[in-house]
Every structure is written in structure tokens, then in C-alpha cells.
């Protein structure tokens, strides 16, 4: 009893820094309405609702119950997904399990965040072990700064590569009306931004955005009837990694990270031997400017030490041979609980050819989308526009 | 529906202030007792796969073996080598105290001498020009009467020349 699963409806709000006249539910409702309209369905056609939840970010718990009127989940099955930074992709993966098992025919998946309501970085600081790490961490930025520093030391990647990544992202985001930070920056602009956590300056870290993203998933029996351009979830993989004391860093560069594990699983299971040729675009959850170079290597897309060289050569640009985060990515838009859902949504738009001005120039048949968080946990999804 | 900007904006102010008592569990409690009583930093090793942990682990995260036998713990540090670091230049709210972070504030991951383990703690040095991965550092302890059996029994790691 299994069926293949497709994304048949995609909806996103515009992302911004503040939306003071609207509450959480009103933001979510906009994305759900857009996704249902895209699928030409009504909430009556949905049988299962999965909503992402980031504890403490908006100062309350049990979001699935509090927001029931807006999500339309009353009388339907479903649950909240609560895995930290990977919430946005884990809710898609959970939707996949529900539909693939034929438990549900049509599942609505919701990722959202409203960062203007509280001190996000402080809330994130509570993810760290209270006895060992918490006093020495500043939200998620501190861990990313240490990972970035270690990557630069290990690989010889210069600081300027982070600025190239951010300048490229800004050009992509300028083309994407749903993105939050849409100003274009040069490499020099990025290099001269105010320092927040060395080596990461203000432009090298993701913003705190608000917005929501909803997807409608359907089984293969229904998918083609609902949408002429279904996007298939071909495979997905998840890996966790211990972060107590950040002790995995003692073996950094020598052991498999959660990226390595998920990349290897996806490529092996799908007989992909040349991922940068067989896959045409990657919407990566890239919360700081050094994630792209480091994680291209860790996901197994290129050799160790080559990630930053590919970026210098323009390979990952929107018009490059392997575009990464052509939407502008997490560096320009980060409503955390919706960030990984947006990665899946944007990869799906690229596969449909519906990404508008930020559509990549190369023909897209297969795409990757990732989620990250936790800390150092990874979800990786492989999507395609055909079942061949 | 677009809100009219002249509308009065109504917010509900809300502050969460909730006390917790967090149990350390066995090996971490013993790690802190040793830090407080003897200025010793301990690490341990999984008997099955050999992975190293500081503070000592109860259960190996790699193979799920129990590895908390005190007689097999090894003292590590107080000297070590800096693996990576950050320097925080912008102040943020500390969720556990409600106070703002004093900046600049630098933190390093230190590979402690004696076992392939890292300990995360503050660095005394906050000047980026004077912090380099690979440099040698040493833990500075509080005087005995001020130690409480927590991670702050170590004040910071200072730069040393060898």
C-alpha cells in the first residue's frame, strides 16, 4: 500500500521584516489560500493538515491548536512538526509519509514564522545544552560562525568568497518578489558591512523575516487530475548529528556530517553518479555565507576543498552550470519555520518553469532542496517534473 | 485586506519569566564535582568504538554503548589548541538571565591536551588580530572558594606561549 507523491499546490506570502497589523494566523491564511488557489482546490478537498512549529519564537506553545481556525484543520487529521530548523522540510517529508502510505490523499503542509513578535536569537539560544553550551552560544549565529571559521581554516577559502555568495544571492533575491531583502549588493558592499559575529558580518547572516509557505501534496492517482504540472517528490533523507559540546567539530573534515550522509543516500538510491550534471538546481538552506561552499563539498556534489573554487568561477550563479538558491535563498529570506518549506517550493517552481524572473537559464528536470537546523541536522529532498 | 496606517496599533506586551532546575545526570554531575573540587577537566572514551567525549558521556552517541565508568576517565587539559572561534560584536538578550550580552565576547572550541576532544568556553582575548586557529591556550580557574560546580568554575581560556 504505497503511492508516489506530488506537490500540486504552491503558495507563499511576500516576506518582510514586519507586518504589525496582522497576527500569526492571518499570515498563514494568506499562504494557504495561495496554495489552494494554485491547486484549484478548496479546504474541503484537504484531508490532512501538517503545520510547522518553532517553540518560543512567538512566545506560545501548541500552535497547531491555537491556529486551528486559520489552518482549516478542524475535523481533519494531522499534527504539528517540531524539529527546529528542519521544521519546514520535515513537515513536507511528514506529508510525504502520510500520502505515500495512502493514509491521506491530499495533505496541506504549512511552514510559517513571525519573527517581529519576539527576540528570535534569544529563543534559539535555548536550543543549546544548558550546562555546557548555552552560556557560550548566541542563537544560531555563533555555531555558524565557528563552522565558517573552521571551514576557512581547513579549505583555504578566503573571506571574500562569503561576499561573492551574498552578492550573488542579492541579485537573485532582487528578481524574486517573495524575497525579504531585495537590495542588490556588490562584493565590496558585503565586505564593508558591520561585523556581528566575526567572521560573519550583517550581510553574511540570514535576516529575521516573517512569512508563510504552504504546499498541497497529493498521491499519484489524484495528482495529475489536480495539476497539469505536478512536481514529484522522488526521494528524501534525514540525518541527525550530536551537537553536545559541539564535539563533532573535533573530527570536522574527517567524519561524515549530516549533509554527507543524506547526500550519499539520495545519490546512491537514485543511481546518480554525476550529481551536478544529473541534477540541475539546488535550493539549499544556506543560513550564512559560508554554507554554500562548505556544504557543496559535504553533500558530495564536489571534492573537498573545491566548493569555494566553484563559487569563484560562477558555477552556482543563477545563469551558471549548477545554480544554488536562485530564489535568493535563506541569506535573503528567513522566516525560520517556513525557510525549508520555501526551499522545496522554490525548487518545485523551477521544475515547473514558473519561477518567473529568477528562473534558472538551464533546463531543469531534477532538483534538490535541503533543510538545516537542529543543530547540524539535515533533510535533503530530490524532486523531479517527470516520473521517468 | 490592507491595513490603514493611521489605525492605532494595539500590541499585547508579554514577558516569559520562568524558573527551571535542570538535573545534570550522573556523568555531568561528576564532571562538575571534579571541576569544583580538584580543577580537573575529565573526558572519557567509548569502550566499543573509541569515540572520545568531554564532558564524559553516559551513552556513546555513535553506537549506543554505555561508557560511564569513572575509573576509565582521563584528565585532559588544562592546556589545549584553539580549533575555531567567534567574536560577538553585537549585543543580544541572554534568555536565561534577561540581561544583555556584554560585547565584545569571544568564544572558542579548544582541543584539550590528552584526548581528541573539544571544550567550548570564553577566550580572554577579544582582538581578532590576536586570535588564530592553532594557537595555544590554557584554562583559568576561579579560586576554590568561588567555584560552584558549573562551567563558570573555568573563567576563560588565556593565550599562552610555549
Boltz contact constraints between the chains, C-beta under 6 A:
constraints:
  - contact:
      token1: [A, 20]
      token2: [B, 9]
      max_distance: 6.0
  - contact:
      token1: [A, 21]
      token2: [B, 3]
      max_distance: 6.0
  - contact:
      token1: [A, 59]
      token2: [B, 14]
      max_distance: 6.0
  - contact:
      token1: [A, 119]
      token2: [B, 93]
      max_distance: 6.0
  - contact:
      token1: [A, 121]
      token2: [B, 92]
      max_distance: 6.0
  - contact:
      token1: [A, 122]
      token2: [B, 93]
      max_distance: 6.0
  - contact:
      token1: [A, 122]
      token2: [B, 95]
      max_distance: 6.0
  - contact:
      token1: [A, 125]
      token2: [B, 95]
      max_distance: 6.0
  - contact:
      token1: [A, 126]
      token2: [B, 95]
      max_distance: 6.0
  - contact:
      token1: [A, 130]
      token2: [B, 22]
      max_distance: 6.0
  - contact:
      token1: [A, 131]
      token2: [B, 24]
      max_distance: 6.0
  - contact:
      token1: [A, 131]
      token2: [B, 28]
      max_distance: 6.0
  - contact:
      token1: [A, 133]
      token2: [B, 120]
      max_distance: 6.0
  - contact:
      token1: [A, 136]
      token2: [B, 107]
      max_distance: 6.0
  - contact:
      token1: [A, 136]
      token2: [B, 120]
      max_distance: 6.0
  - contact:
      token1: [A, 138]
      token2: [B, 88]
      max_distance: 6.0
  - contact:
      token1: [A, 138]
      token2: [B, 92]
      max_distance: 6.0
  - contact:
      token1: [A, 142]
      token2: [B, 86]
      max_distance: 6.0
  - contact:
      token1: [A, 145]
      token2: [B, 86]
      max_distance: 6.0
  - contact:
      token1: [A, 146]
      token2: [B, 84]
      max_distance: 6.0
  - contact:
      token1: [A, 146]
      token2: [B, 86]
      max_distance: 6.0
  - contact:
      token1: [A, 149]
      token2: [B, 84]
      max_distance: 6.0
  - contact:
      token1: [A, 150]
      token2: [B, 84]
      max_distance: 6.0
  - contact:
      token1: [A, 153]
      token2: [B, 133]
      max_distance: 6.0
  - contact:
      token1: [A, 195]
      token2: [B, 89]
      max_distance: 6.0
  - contact:
      token1: [A, 196]
      token2: [B, 90]
      max_distance: 6.0
  - contact:
      token1: [A, 197]
      token2: [B, 86]
      max_distance: 6.0
  - contact:
      token1: [A, 197]
      token2: [B, 88]
      max_distance: 6.0
  - contact:
      token1: [A, 198]
      token2: [B, 86]
      max_distance: 6.0
  - contact:
      token1: [A, 198]
      token2: [B, 87]
      max_distance: 6.0
  - contact:
      token1: [A, 198]
      token2: [B, 128]
      max_distance: 6.0
  - contact:
      token1: [A, 242]
      token2: [B, 61]
      max_distance: 6.0
  - contact:
      token1: [A, 246]
      token2: [B, 109]
      max_distance: 6.0
  - contact:
      token1: [A, 246]
      token2: [B, 120]
      max_distance: 6.0
  - contact:
      token1: [A, 247]
      token2: [B, 118]
      max_distance: 6.0
  - contact:
      token1: [A, 249]
      token2: [B, 109]
      max_distance: 6.0
  - contact:
      token1: [A, 249]
      token2: [B, 118]
      max_distance: 6.0
  - contact:
      token1: [A, 250]
      token2: [B, 116]
      max_distance: 6.0
  - contact:
      token1: [A, 250]
      token2: [B, 117]
      max_distance: 6.0
  - contact:
      token1: [A, 250]
      token2: [B, 118]
      max_distance: 6.0
